[in-house]
Amino acid sequence: MSSIIKADTIQQYNQFFGQQTRHPQVDIIHFDHSENQPTHKMTFGFYALFLVKTVGITMDYGKTKYDFDESTVICLAPGQTIGVYRMPGGPVPEAVGLLFHPDLLLGTSLASKMKQFTFFSYSSNEALHLSADESLIVQDYMDKVQRELEHPMDKFSKQLLVSNIEVLLYYCMRFFERQFASREKLNNDVLVCFEQLLNEYWDSGEARQHGLPTVKYFADKICLSSNYFGDLIKSITGKSPQEYIQAKIVEVAKEAILNPFLTAKEVAGMLGFQYPQHFLRFFKKQVGCTPKEYKQNSSKA
């Protein structure tokens, strides 16, 4: 695959596939109707949600390649790059894409809500797999957007377009929650691995060398995107990975503080805090007392 193609606008994207652009800020594209479907790598300047209905393509956007089965949804945010590979001798891929530019959302309530749709930052191996009924719902809202695009533009057009997109995104959130719940064993394996990695981070001295751990560090170790990892852990435990990490820091800190051979400064360094005062503030906020007070109270118990 050669150079990366930049599609900053929906019109540029449609031109690449030989499609007509009905609206500069939002469009529906049918890939089974497109004669031009070459292998390519492209960076997007807009949001895209693809409902892939048949096999015939391999995509990568993240750490892995993914062979798409029937009724799969993938989502891309502005700035992401995706590689699309046609399978030699395979069928023409059947897919529908909803494309919408951030400018479409300006002045709407959806603009401030986009951060909650974290699935736009998932990797390809974290795609959404739909049941037949779920696939019909996604297709129905794409059809609604298309019908509105075919309607003469008036003062209601933008609100109707954005409203249908918003409902579709909430349905995707619901379907991802269902997917998390239906993969109980896999999810529990991820949680067990996360807990093991947490323990190893301090036992191995990694914290002293590299500082406090981040959610990205553990997500990378488990080969998941940070957003998918965060949503998965929260769906299992009700806590975010950051809350899990903080709880572990408190647990390790309490044990270390009671060690008579360690000073507060040494405990802070062992935990990964760059400055002791940052550790003191963190501990008091989490526990409700200073390390010194905690040690004194523990000795009285």
C-alpha positions in Angstrom: 0.0 0.0 0.0 1.5 3.4 -1.0 1.0 6.8 0.5 -1.9 7.8 2.9 -4.8 9.6 1.2 -6.2 12.6 3.1 -9.9 13.0 3.0 -10.5 16.2 5.0 -14.0 16.7 3.6 -16.8 14.4 2.7 -16.7 15.6 -0.9 -13.0 14.4 -1.1 -14.0 11.1 0.3 -16.9 10.6 -2.2 -14.7 11.7 -5.1 -12.3 9.0 -4.3 -15.0 6.4 -4.6 -16.8 8.0 -7.5 -19.8 8.9 -5.5 -22.0 12.1 -5.7 -22.1 14.4 -2.6 -25.5 15.4 -1.6 -24.5 17.5 1.5 -21.1 18.9 2.3 -21.4 18.0 6.0 -23.2 14.7 6.1 -23.8 11.8 3.6 -24.7 8.2 3.3 -22.4 6.1 1.0 -23.3 2.6 -0.3 -20.2 0.6 -1.1 -22.0 -2.2 -2.8 -23.1 0.4 -5.4 -19.6 1.8 -5.8 -17.6 0.5 -8.8 -14.4 2.0 -7.4 -13.3 0.1 -4.2 -9.5 -0.1 -4.4 -7.2 -1.1 -1.6 -6.2 2.2 0.1 -5.1 3.8 3.4 -6.9 7.0 4.3 -7.0 9.6 7.1 -10.4 11.0 7.9 -11.3 14.6 8.7 -14.8 13.7 9.8 -16.8 11.1 11.8 -17.7 7.9 10.0 -19.9 4.9 11.0 -19.8 1.9 8.7 -22.3 -1.0 8.8 -20.4 -3.8 7.0 -22.8 -6.5 5.9 -20.7 -9.0 4.0 -17.2 -10.4 4.0 -14.8 -9.3 1.3 -12.5 -6.7 3.0 -9.9 -6.5 5.7 -9.5 -3.3 7.7 -6.9 -2.0 10.1 -7.0 1.0 12.3 -5.0 0.4 15.5 -2.9 -2.6 16.4 -4.5 -5.4 14.4 -6.2 -6.3 11.2 -9.7 -7.5 11.3 -11.7 -9.7 8.8 -15.2 -8.5 8.8 -18.2 -10.8 9.3 -21.8 -10.0 8.6 -23.4 -7.1 10.4 -20.4 -5.4 11.9 -20.2 -1.7 12.9 -17.0 0.2 13.0 -16.6 3.9 13.9 -13.9 6.4 13.1 -13.3 9.9 14.5 -11.6 12.8 12.8 -7.8 12.3 12.5 -7.9 8.5 12.5 -6.3 6.5 9.7 -7.8 3.3 8.3 -6.4 0.8 5.8 -8.8 -1.1 3.6 -7.7 -4.2 1.7 -9.8 -6.0 -0.9 -9.6 -9.8 -0.7 -8.3 -11.1 -4.0 -11.1 -12.9 -5.8 -13.5 -12.1 -3.1 -17.0 -10.6 -3.4 -17.7 -6.9 -3.7 -18.0 -5.8 -0.1 -21.5 -4.7 0.8 -21.5 -1.9 3.3 -23.2 1.4 4.2 -21.4 4.4 5.6 -22.7 7.4 7.5 -20.3 10.3 7.2 -20.7 13.5 9.2 -18.4 16.4 9.7 -17.9 18.1 13.1 -19.1 21.4 11.6 -22.6 19.8 11.2 -22.8 19.6 15.0 -22.0 23.2 15.7 -24.7 24.9 17.6 -26.4 21.6 18.5 -26.5 19.7 21.8 -24.9 16.7 20.2 -21.6 18.6 19.8 -21.0 18.6 23.6 -22.1 14.9 23.9 -19.6 13.4 21.4 -17.0 12.7 24.0 -19.3 10.1 25.6 -19.4 8.1 22.4 -16.0 6.6 23.2 -16.4 3.8 20.6 -15.2 6.3 18.0 -11.7 5.6 19.4 -11.9 1.8 19.5 -9.5 -0.3 17.4 -10.7 -2.5 14.6 -10.6 -5.7 16.7 -13.0 -4.0 19.1 -15.7 -3.6 16.5 -19.4 -4.0 17.3 -21.0 -7.2 16.1 -24.8 -6.9 15.7 -27.7 -9.3 16.0 -30.2 -9.4 13.1 -32.6 -7.1 15.0 -29.8 -4.7 15.9 -28.6 -4.5 12.3 -32.1 -3.6 11.2 -32.1 -0.7 13.7 -28.8 0.7 12.5 -29.9 0.4 8.9 -33.2 2.1 9.7 -31.5 5.2 11.1 -29.1 5.3 8.2 -32.1 5.2 5.9 -33.8 8.0 7.8 -30.7 10.2 7.3 -30.7 9.3 3.6 -34.4 10.1 3.2 -33.8 13.5 4.9 -30.9 14.2 2.5 -33.1 13.5 -0.4 -35.7 15.9 0.9 -35.4 19.6 -0.2 -33.5 21.5 2.4 -35.5 23.7 4.8 -35.1 25.1 8.3 -35.8 21.7 9.9 -33.2 19.8 7.9 -30.2 20.2 10.1 -32.0 19.4 13.3 -33.7 16.3 11.8 -30.3 15.1 10.4 -28.5 15.6 13.7 -31.4 14.1 15.8 -31.3 10.9 13.8 -27.5 10.6 14.1 -27.8 11.2 17.8 -30.3 8.4 18.3 -28.2 6.0 16.2 -25.2 6.7 18.4 -27.1 6.0 21.5 -28.3 2.7 20.0 -24.6 1.9 19.3 -23.8 2.6 23.0 -26.6 0.2 24.0 -25.4 -2.5 21.6 -21.8 -2.2 22.9 -23.1 -2.6 26.5 -24.8 -5.8 25.3 -21.6 -7.0 23.7 -19.6 -6.4 26.9 -22.2 -8.3 28.9 -22.3 -11.2 26.4 -18.6 -11.8 26.6 -18.4 -12.6 30.3 -15.4 -15.0 30.2 -13.3 -12.8 27.9 -14.1 -9.8 30.0 -13.2 -11.6 33.2 -9.9 -12.6 31.7 -9.1 -9.0 30.9 -10.0 -8.0 34.5 -7.7 -10.8 36.0 -4.9 -9.7 33.6 -5.3 -6.1 34.7 -5.1 -7.0 38.4 -2.0 -9.1 37.8 -0.3 -6.3 35.9 -1.2 -3.8 38.7 0.5 -6.1 41.2 3.5 -6.6 39.0 3.9 -2.8 38.4 5.0 -2.2 42.0 6.5 -5.6 42.8 8.9 -5.3 39.8 10.0 -1.7 40.7 8.4 -0.4 37.5 6.8 2.5 39.4 10.1 3.7 40.8 11.6 3.7 37.3 8.7 5.0 35.2 6.4 6.8 37.6 2.8 6.4 38.3 1.0 4.0 35.9 -1.5 5.2 33.3 -4.6 3.6 31.9 -2.9 3.6 28.5 0.0 1.5 29.9 -2.3 -1.3 30.9 -4.5 -1.0 27.8 -1.3 -1.4 25.7 -0.2 -4.4 27.7 -3.6 -6.1 27.1 -3.6 -5.0 23.4 -6.8 -2.9 23.7 -7.4 0.7 22.9 -7.6 3.0 26.0 -11.3 3.8 25.5 -12.4 0.2 24.9 -10.3 -1.0 27.9 -11.9 1.8 30.1 -15.4 1.0 29.0 -14.9 -2.7 29.4 -13.5 -2.4 33.0 -16.3 -0.1 34.0 -19.0 -2.4 32.5 -17.6 -5.3 34.7 -16.8 -3.5 37.9 -18.7 -0.2 37.9 -15.3 1.5 38.4 -13.1 3.2 35.8 -9.5 1.8 35.3 -8.2 5.1 36.8 -10.2 4.5 40.0 -8.9 0.9 40.1 -5.3 2.2 39.8 -5.8 4.8 42.5 -7.3 2.1 44.9 -4.2 0.0 44.3 -1.9 2.9 45.0 -3.7 3.4 48.3 -3.4 -0.3 49.1 0.3 -0.4 48.4 0.9 2.9 50.2 -0.9 1.8 53.4 1.3 -1.3 53.6 4.5 0.6 52.9 3.7 3.4 55.4 3.6 0.8 58.2 7.1 -0.4 57.3 9.3 1.2 60.1 12.3 1.2 57.8 10.7 3.5 55.1 10.3 7.2 55.2 7.3 9.0 53.6 9.7 10.3 50.9 10.9 6.7 50.2 7.3 5.5 50.0 6.5 8.2 47.5 9.4 7.3 45.3 8.5 3.6 45.5 5.0 4.3 44.4 6.1 6.4 41.5 5.4 9.9 42.7 7.9 12.4 41.4 7.5 14.7 44.4 6.7 13.6 48.0 4.3 16.4 48.5 2.2 15.1 45.6 2.0 11.7 47.4 1.0 13.4 50.7 -1.8 15.3 49.0 -3.0 12.2 47.1 -3.0 10.1 50.3 -4.9 12.6 52.4 -7.5 13.1 49.6 -8.1 9.3 49.2 -7.8 8.2 52.9 -8.8 11.3 54.8 -5.6 11.7 56.8 -1.9 12.1 56.3 0.5 9.1 56.1 1.9 10.1 59.5 -1.6 10.2 61.0 -2.5 6.9 59.4 0.7 5.3 60.9 -0.1 6.7 64.3 -3.7 5.6 64.2 -2.7 2.1 63.1 -0.3 1.7 66.0 -3.1 2.5 68.4 -5.4 -0.1 67.0 
